[in-house]
Amino acid sequence: MIDSDPHLTWRVLLVVPIVVGAITGALVGLLVRVIEDFLLDRVILGLPGLWFAIPCIGVFVLTRFAMVKVAGTTHPGTAELYPYYYHHPDERYPVNQAPGRILSGATTVGLGGSQGLESQSVLVGSSIGILLRRIFRKRLDYLARPEGRNLLLVCGASAGIATVFSSPVLGAFYGLEMPFRNRLDARRLVPAVLAAGASFAAASLTHNARSLMTYVPHDIGPKEAVGVLIVGALCGGGARGFVWIMGRTRGFKDGSSPWLRAGLAGVVLSLLAMTAWVITGTAITAGPGYVATSWA
């Protein structure tokens, strides 16, 4: 159901999402190219043998520097910004933190940390939406309202995920579902789809889009169907276990001597990367999982 607010004009419903999506797609596509394709794939993973694991030692120190000294915050939850500010319309969205948070993603992913750029991509899209709101809210009344801000946040999040995952459908539904549990923001389906599509198109036109999977024609029989169910169940269980572990360890970041702990954590990360390489012969711990997928 589309919002029936009379201020919701065709320019807000159609043009604004496309503009947000196009700008986000171009920027996120460039971000992925520089950090994942160049810094990680060519520079770090281009090192011989176990040398790729050495830069991991500095991952957490540099990431903390980016968050504390550049972004000016000690709260690292970039992924939590979008749903939080969606439900707190009276609080000012921290666009000024975007450069530091993006830099933290560059240091984490680019140096071989086991993470992707999903959170930073959503941040880019949401920040673009908020900046456009500040520029055009006097001309487009709907954008000055809390509903207008949420529409821009949805469009920005959808656009960011659409490009980083190379899937406009996934991007649109991420933007609609992420702020909630067990429901969607169905009123903004059309803007989310437009923003996601424009984002992927902009990345493609600027040669910054990529395909994460290649379709190979194959007959799907009972064995494959059962295998899919088993893999899905194992992934779901693994995800629940990961969430449980994160909940138990979340308070570790609030201890004393944060810079020392960041350095020690980098050493542990490097040793884990070396161990995985010795076992598999591949840097499966590096980056958002593409290396591990190719190895598998």
C-alpha positions as CSV (number, residue, x, y, z in Angstrom):
1,M,0.0,0.0,0.0
2,I,1.4,3.4,-1.0
3,D,1.3,6.3,1.5
4,S,-1.8,8.4,0.7
5,D,-0.2,11.6,2.0
6,P,-1.1,14.5,-0.4
7,H,2.5,15.8,-0.2
8,L,3.7,12.6,-1.7
9,T,3.9,13.8,-5.3
10,W,5.2,11.9,-8.3
11,R,8.5,13.6,-8.0
12,V,9.0,12.3,-4.5
13,L,7.7,8.8,-5.4
14,L,9.5,8.3,-8.7
15,V,12.2,10.9,-9.3
16,V,13.8,11.1,-5.9
17,P,14.4,7.3,-5.5
18,I,16.0,7.2,-8.9
19,V,18.3,10.1,-8.1
20,V,19.3,8.6,-4.7
21,G,19.8,5.2,-6.4
22,A,21.9,6.5,-9.2
23,I,24.3,8.5,-7.0
24,T,24.5,5.6,-4.5
25,G,25.2,3.0,-7.2
26,A,28.0,5.0,-8.7
27,L,29.7,5.7,-5.4
28,V,29.2,2.2,-3.9
29,G,30.4,0.6,-7.2
30,L,33.6,2.7,-7.0
31,L,34.0,1.8,-3.4
32,V,33.9,-1.9,-4.1
33,R,36.3,-1.6,-7.0
34,V,38.9,0.3,-5.0
35,I,38.7,-1.6,-1.7
36,E,37.7,-5.2,-2.7
37,D,38.9,-5.5,-6.3
38,F,42.1,-3.5,-6.1
39,L,43.4,-3.3,-2.5
40,L,42.2,-6.7,-1.3
41,D,42.3,-8.9,-4.5
42,R,45.3,-7.3,-6.3
43,V,47.5,-5.9,-3.5
44,I,46.9,-8.1,-0.4
45,L,46.0,-11.4,-2.0
46,G,48.7,-10.8,-4.6
47,L,51.4,-11.3,-2.0
48,P,53.1,-14.6,-2.1
49,G,52.5,-17.4,0.4
50,L,51.5,-16.4,3.9
51,W,52.5,-12.8,3.5
52,F,48.9,-11.9,2.8
53,A,48.2,-12.5,6.6
54,I,50.8,-10.0,7.8
55,P,48.7,-6.8,7.1
56,C,45.9,-8.4,9.2
57,I,47.9,-7.4,12.3
58,G,47.0,-3.8,11.8
59,V,43.4,-4.2,10.8
60,F,41.8,-3.4,14.2
61,V,44.2,-0.7,15.2
62,L,43.6,1.1,11.9
63,T,39.9,0.5,12.1
64,R,39.7,1.9,15.6
65,F,41.7,4.9,14.4
66,A,39.2,5.5,11.6
67,M,36.3,5.3,14.0
68,V,37.6,7.3,16.9
69,K,39.9,9.9,15.2
70,V,38.1,10.4,11.9
71,A,34.4,9.5,12.5
72,G,34.6,10.8,16.1
73,T,32.7,7.9,17.7
74,T,33.4,4.9,19.8
75,H,30.3,3.0,18.6
76,P,31.3,0.8,15.7
77,G,27.8,-0.5,14.8
78,T,27.6,0.9,11.3
79,A,25.0,-1.7,10.4
80,E,22.8,-0.5,13.2
81,L,22.5,3.1,12.1
82,Y,19.9,2.6,9.4
83,P,17.3,0.7,11.5
84,Y,18.0,2.9,14.6
85,Y,17.4,6.3,12.8
86,Y,14.5,4.9,10.9
87,H,12.7,4.5,14.2
88,H,14.1,7.7,15.8
89,P,13.0,10.5,13.4
90,D,13.7,13.3,15.9
91,E,17.5,12.4,16.1
92,R,19.9,13.9,13.6
93,Y,21.4,11.3,11.3
94,P,25.2,11.4,11.7
95,V,26.2,12.1,8.1
96,N,29.5,13.6,9.4
97,Q,30.6,10.2,10.6
98,A,30.3,8.7,7.1
99,P,33.9,9.3,5.9
100,G,35.4,7.7,9.0
101,R,33.0,4.8,8.9
102,I,33.7,4.2,5.3
103,L,37.5,4.4,6.0
104,S,37.0,1.8,8.7
105,G,35.5,-0.5,6.1
106,A,38.4,0.1,3.8
107,T,40.9,-0.8,6.5
108,T,39.0,-3.9,7.7
109,V,38.1,-5.4,4.3
110,G,41.0,-4.1,2.3
111,L,43.6,-5.5,4.6
112,G,42.1,-9.0,4.7
113,G,39.6,-8.9,7.6
114,S,36.7,-11.4,7.3
115,Q,34.0,-8.8,6.5
116,G,32.3,-7.2,3.5
117,L,31.2,-3.7,2.6
118,E,27.5,-4.2,3.2
119,S,27.3,-1.8,6.2
120,Q,29.3,0.9,4.5
121,S,27.2,0.6,1.4
122,V,24.0,1.1,3.4
123,L,25.7,4.1,5.1
124,V,26.6,5.6,1.7
125,G,23.0,5.3,0.4
126,S,21.4,6.6,3.6
127,S,23.8,9.5,3.8
128,I,23.1,10.5,0.2
129,G,19.4,10.4,1.0
130,I,19.8,12.6,4.0
131,L,22.0,15.1,2.2
132,L,19.4,15.4,-0.6
133,R,16.7,15.9,2.0
134,R,18.6,18.8,3.5
135,I,18.9,20.3,0.0
136,F,15.4,19.8,-1.3
137,R,13.1,19.7,1.7
138,K,12.0,23.3,1.2
139,R,11.0,22.5,-2.3
140,L,9.5,19.1,-1.7
141,D,7.4,19.3,1.5
142,Y,7.1,15.6,2.0
143,L,10.9,15.3,2.5
144,A,10.7,17.6,5.5
145,R,8.4,15.2,7.3
146,P,9.5,12.1,9.3
147,E,7.8,9.9,6.6
148,G,9.9,11.6,4.0
149,R,13.2,11.0,5.8
150,N,12.3,7.3,6.2
151,L,11.5,7.1,2.5
152,L,15.0,8.4,1.7
153,L,16.6,6.0,4.2
154,V,14.8,3.1,2.7
155,C,15.8,4.2,-0.8
156,G,19.5,4.7,0.2
157,A,19.7,1.3,2.0
158,S,18.0,-0.5,-0.9
159,A,20.4,1.2,-3.4
160,G,23.5,0.4,-1.4
161,I,22.7,-3.3,-1.0
162,A,21.6,-3.7,-4.6
163,T,25.1,-2.7,-5.9
164,V,27.3,-4.4,-3.3
165,F,25.4,-7.7,-3.8
166,S,24.7,-7.2,-7.5
167,S,21.0,-7.8,-6.9
168,P,18.3,-5.1,-7.2
169,V,15.6,-7.5,-5.9
170,L,17.7,-8.3,-2.8
171,G,18.5,-4.6,-2.3
172,A,14.9,-3.6,-2.4
173,F,13.7,-6.1,0.1
174,Y,16.6,-5.4,2.4
175,G,15.6,-1.8,2.6
176,L,12.0,-2.7,3.2
177,E,12.7,-5.4,5.8
178,M,15.7,-4.4,7.8
179,P,14.1,-1.9,10.2
180,F,11.6,-4.5,11.3
181,R,11.1,-8.1,12.5
182,N,8.7,-10.3,10.6
183,R,7.2,-7.6,8.4
184,L,8.0,-5.2,5.6
185,D,7.6,-1.4,5.0
186,A,5.3,-2.3,2.0
187,R,4.2,1.4,1.6
188,R,7.6,2.1,0.1
189,L,7.9,-0.8,-2.2
190,V,7.8,1.2,-5.4
191,P,10.5,3.8,-4.3
192,A,12.7,0.9,-3.0
193,V,12.5,-1.0,-6.3
194,L,13.3,2.2,-8.3
195,A,16.2,3.1,-6.1
196,A,17.7,-0.4,-6.2
197,G,17.3,-0.7,-10.0
198,A,18.8,2.8,-10.6
199,S,21.7,1.9,-8.3
200,F,22.6,-1.3,-10.1
201,A,22.1,0.4,-13.5
202,A,24.4,3.3,-12.5
203,A,27.1,0.8,-11.3
204,S,26.8,-1.1,-14.6
205,L,27.0,2.1,-16.7
206,T,30.2,3.2,-14.9
207,H,31.7,-0.3,-15.3
208,N,31.6,-0.9,-11.5
209,A,28.9,-3.6,-11.4
210,R,29.9,-7.2,-11.1
211,S,28.2,-10.6,-11.0
212,L,28.8,-12.6,-7.9
213,M,27.5,-15.9,-9.4
214,T,27.5,-17.5,-12.8
215,Y,24.5,-19.5,-13.8
216,V,25.3,-23.0,-15.1
217,P,22.3,-25.0,-16.6
218,H,21.8,-28.1,-14.5
219,D,19.1,-30.6,-13.9
220,I,17.8,-30.4,-10.3
221,G,16.8,-33.8,-9.0
222,P,15.8,-35.1,-5.5
223,K,19.5,-35.3,-4.4
224,E,20.1,-31.6,-5.2
225,A,16.8,-30.6,-3.6
226,V,17.7,-32.4,-0.4
227,G,21.2,-30.9,-0.5
228,V,19.8,-27.4,-0.8
229,L,17.5,-28.0,2.3
230,I,20.5,-29.4,4.3
231,V,22.8,-26.5,3.4
232,G,20.0,-24.0,4.2
233,A,19.4,-25.5,7.6
234,L,23.1,-25.6,8.4
235,C,23.5,-22.0,7.3
236,G,20.5,-20.9,9.5
237,G,21.9,-22.8,12.5
238,G,25.3,-21.3,11.9
239,A,23.9,-17.8,11.7
240,R,22.0,-18.3,14.9
241,G,25.2,-19.5,16.6
242,F,27.1,-16.5,15.3
243,V,24.5,-14.1,16.7
244,W,24.7,-15.9,20.0
245,I,28.5,-15.6,20.1
246,M,28.3,-11.9,19.1
247,G,25.8,-11.3,22.0
248,R,28.2,-12.9,24.4
249,T,31.3,-11.1,23.3
250,R,29.8,-7.7,22.5
251,G,31.0,-6.3,25.8
252,F,34.6,-7.2,25.2
253,K,35.1,-4.0,23.2
254,D,34.4,-1.9,26.3
255,G,37.4,-3.1,28.4
256,S,40.5,-1.2,29.3
257,S,43.5,-0.5,27.0
258,P,41.5,-0.5,23.8
259,W,44.4,0.2,21.5
260,L,46.5,-2.7,23.0
261,R,43.5,-5.0,22.7
262,A,43.1,-3.9,19.1
263,G,46.7,-4.8,18.4
264,L,46.5,-8.2,20.1
265,A,43.2,-9.0,18.2
266,G,45.0,-8.2,15.0
267,V,47.8,-10.7,15.8
268,V,45.1,-13.3,16.5
269,L,43.4,-12.6,13.2
270,S,46.7,-12.9,11.4
271,L,47.4,-16.3,13.1
272,L,43.9,-17.6,12.2
273,A,44.5,-16.5,8.6
274,M,47.8,-18.4,8.5
275,T,46.2,-21.5,10.0
276,A,43.4,-21.5,7.5
277,W,45.9,-21.1,4.6
278,V,48.0,-24.0,5.9
279,I,45.0,-26.2,6.0
280,T,43.4,-25.2,2.7
281,G,46.2,-23.6,0.7
282,T,44.0,-20.6,0.1
283,A,43.3,-17.3,1.9
284,I,39.8,-18.3,2.8
285,T,39.5,-15.9,5.7
286,A,40.2,-12.8,3.6
287,G,37.4,-10.4,2.7
288,P,33.6,-11.0,2.5
289,G,33.8,-14.7,1.5
290,Y,34.4,-14.8,-2.2
291,V,37.7,-16.5,-1.8
292,A,36.1,-19.2,0.4
293,T,33.3,-19.7,-2.1
294,S,35.7,-20.1,-5.0
295,W,37.8,-22.6,-2.9
296,A,34.6,-24.6,-2.0
